[in-house]
Every structure is written in structure tokens, then in C-alpha cells.
Amino acid sequence: MKNETILIVDDTVSNLDILSELLKEYDLIESTNGAEALEIVNDEKVDLILLDIMMPEMDGHEVCQVLKGNPKTADIPIIFITAKTDEESIEKAYNVGGSDYIAKPFKTKELLARVKRELKITKLQNELKRLASTDSMTHLYNRRHFIQLSNQTIALARREKRKISLVMLDIDKFKNINDTYGHQTGDEVIVSLSDILKENSRKSDIVCRYGGEEFVLLLPDANLDRAYTVAEKIREKAERFCLETESNKQLHFTVSLGISELSLEAENSLESALKKADDALYRAKESGRNRVCS
């Protein structure tokens, strides 16, 4: 299991040496100035930052404000390390977004306790966010979080004039699967399809269990032809998949898919694209299932 990564920012090398020795059970990154620290968090996954306040050019308060103003780094907890323990400095540390502060000179047990507490709180918060944003069965995004992420992606695509497409699919004759094999097997089919979707999507794609046996994929930088290629690949993978049931029977299933390309000029582009994809999915069902329609 990978250790948590802590970024230590202090312009005094002797302080870095002390902190590195005290925190050697963690993966550590050291920096002696604020500008360098900001570059590091853009390139590395950091779980906690220990940040000196009194630094030349860019002090800790300024660094913290930049970090908290960037959505990519806003959730990284920051513990200020400082020799300034007056009320005004402490109040400012919290006001700019700091989670805690540790006074110099360091007390070993206090330092370790505060670091462990902050990492534990962050881990719990991340787990709560994960539970709130994902479907418990498939671990794909749930519908609410899909819409939130999609709207953010669409806003970026609109600014950069990039195409986005959407794939909507569901499992053919899913009620028959539940009635014949039972709901537990039906759940296994849903999980198997979600695995197919994960394996055949890019890191930038947003994959969601939309409800029941229905799924949606948002494909950034993809026109309708690209969406068709993705959808057809998923259809073929599902058709070839075989699930071994508890009664040692081989269960095969198929999916029907509808695709659409977003009109980024439209104010309700996501809602409109979902409607078009849903209509296309309906046509795929009506025309014999196990096919892609646009």
C-alpha cells in the first residue's frame, strides 16, 4: 500500500531536514519556495502540505490562497508551520484556507499527531465524496455526479470549441434475465457490463450508471463517428461476453445503444443530447435490439 505523500515547503534547509527525519514514514517532497511548491502540486499527487508562513518573495499565506483558488488543488489540506504564534497570524492562516498550524520549534509528538489527524480526516472526506458521487454496485459515477461533471466538461469544450458526443445504452430484455435467473444474476450482468464500459473508455470519458440497467458515456473530443465506433465496440464486447451462473449455465446478453453529438451553442446542450440519445436508443430497440442508432 502506497504511503501518503506530504509536500514540505520551508525556505530554511535545517527545518526541512528536521521535518524529513520526523516524517520519514511518509513519501516526502521538499521545496524551499512558494513558486516551486505550486509547480510541484500541479505535477504530483500530494495528500498534505506543510507550509512555512515566513518565506521571501511569496509567503505561505499567498501560496495557500493560490492553492485554494485552484479547483485542482483546493482540497489538499494545508498545515502551516510557523514561528509566528500571535493571534493575528493564526487567524489569517485559517482565513486563507489553512486546516491547522504547528508552532516552531517542533514538538515531535504534537507534529506527528496533527499530521496523522489531518490525513485521517482527508481520507474520510474523500471516502464520503466517493460514496456520494458513485453507484455502490458498479462504482461508476451516479446520475447526479455525471450531470455535474458533464456540465463542467461541456463548459470547457464550449470555450475551446471542441466536440463532445454521448452514448446511451441499456441491457436488452433485462426483465427476462431477472425473471429467469434471479435478481442476483441480474446484478452480476450489470456489473459485468460496467466492467466492459470501464475497459473500453478513455480516462477523459465520463461513464455513468444512469439508472437500473441504463448507462451513459460522455465522450470529450469526439464527434458522432467517434461515438459510433465506441458504441459499436461496446456492443460487440457485450455480445461476446459469457457469464457463468450459479447453476453452471452460460448466460449471454446484448445491449442496444443510442448516440448523439452535443450542440455546444445550445444552452441546454446536455439535456438535448440526452434526449436525442434516448430517442436513438428507442429506435435501436424497436428495430431489433443489439444495435447502434443515431
C-alpha positions, 0 to 999 in steps of 0.5 A, spaced: 500 500 500 502 506 497 504 511 503 501 518 503 505 523 500 506 530 504 509 536 500 514 540 505 515 547 503 520 551 508 525 556 505 530 554 511 534 547 509 535 545 517 527 545 518 526 541 512 531 536 514 528 536 521 521 535 518 524 529 513 527 525 519 520 526 523 516 524 517 520 519 514 514 514 514 511 518 509 513 519 501 516 526 502 517 532 497 521 538 499 521 545 496 524 551 499 519 556 495 512 558 494 513 558 486 516 551 486 511 548 491 505 550 486 509 547 480 510 541 484 502 540 486 500 541 479 505 535 477 504 530 483 499 527 487 500 530 494 495 528 500 498 534 505 502 540 505 506 543 510 507 550 509 512 555 512 508 562 513 515 566 513 518 565 506 521 571 501 518 573 495 511 569 496 509 567 503 505 561 505 499 565 506 499 567 498 501 560 496 495 557 500 490 562 497 493 560 490 492 553 492 485 554 494 483 558 488 485 552 484 479 547 483 485 542 482 488 543 488 483 546 493 482 540 497 489 538 499 489 540 506 494 545 508 498 545 515 502 551 516 508 551 520 510 557 523 514 561 528 509 566 528 504 564 534 500 571 535 493 571 534 493 575 528 497 570 524 493 564 526 487 567 524 489 569 517 492 562 516 485 559 517 482 565 513 486 563 507 484 556 507 489 553 512 486 546 516 491 547 522 498 550 524 504 547 528 508 552 532 516 552 531 520 549 534 517 542 533 514 538 538 515 531 535 509 528 538 504 534 537 507 534 529 506 527 528 499 527 531 496 533 527 499 530 521 496 523 522 489 527 524 489 531 518 490 525 513 485 521 517 480 526 516 482 527 508 481 520 507 474 520 510 472 526 506 474 523 500 471 516 502 464 520 503 465 524 496 466 517 493 460 514 496 456 520 494 458 521 487 458 513 485 453 507 484 455 502 490 454 496 485 458 498 479 462 504 482 461 508 476 459 515 477 451 516 479 446 520 475 447 526 479 455 526 479 455 525 471 450 531 470 455 535 474 461 533 471 458 533 464 456 540 465 463 542 467 466 538 461 461 541 456 463 548 459 470 547 457 469 544 450 464 550 449 470 555 450 475 551 446 470 549 441 471 542 441 466 536 440 463 532 445 458 526 443 454 521 448 452 514 448 446 511 451 445 504 452 441 499 456 441 491 457 436 488 452 430 484 455 433 485 462 426 483 465 427 476 462 434 475 465 431 477 472 425 473 471 429 467 469 435 467 473 434 471 479 435 478 481 442 476 483 444 474 476 441 480 474 446 484 478 452 480 476 450 482 468 450 489 470 456 489 473 459 485 468 457 490 463 460 496 467 466 492 467 466 492 459 464 500 459 470 501 464 475 497 459 473 500 453 473 508 455 478 513 455 480 516 462 477 523 459 470 519 458 465 520 463 461 513 464 455 513 468 450 508 471 444 512 469 439 508 472 437 500 473 440 497 467 441 504 463 448 507 462 451 513 459 458 515 456 460 522 455 465 522 450 470 529 450 473 530 443 469 526 439 464 527 434 458 522 432 463 517 428 467 517 434 461 515 438 459 510 433 465 506 433 465 506 441 458 504 441 459 499 436 465 496 440 461 496 446 456 492 443 460 487 440 464 486 447 457 485 450 455 480 445 461 476 446 461 476 453 459 469 457 457 469 464 457 463 468 451 462 473 450 459 479 447 453 476 453 452 471 449 455 465 452 460 460 448 466 460 449 471 454 446 478 453 446 484 448 445 491 449 442 496 444 445 503 444 443 510 442 448 516 440 448 523 439 453 529 438 452 535 443 450 542 440 455 546 444 451 553 442 445 550 445 444 552 452 441 546 454 446 542 450 446 536 455 439 535 456 438 535 448 443 530 447 440 526 452 434 526 449 436 525 442 440 519 445 434 516 448 430 517 442 436 513 438 436 508 443 428 507 442 429 506 435 435 501 436 430 497 440 424 497 436 428 495 430 431 489 433 435 490 439 443 489 439 444 495 435 447 502 434 442 508 432 443 515 431 
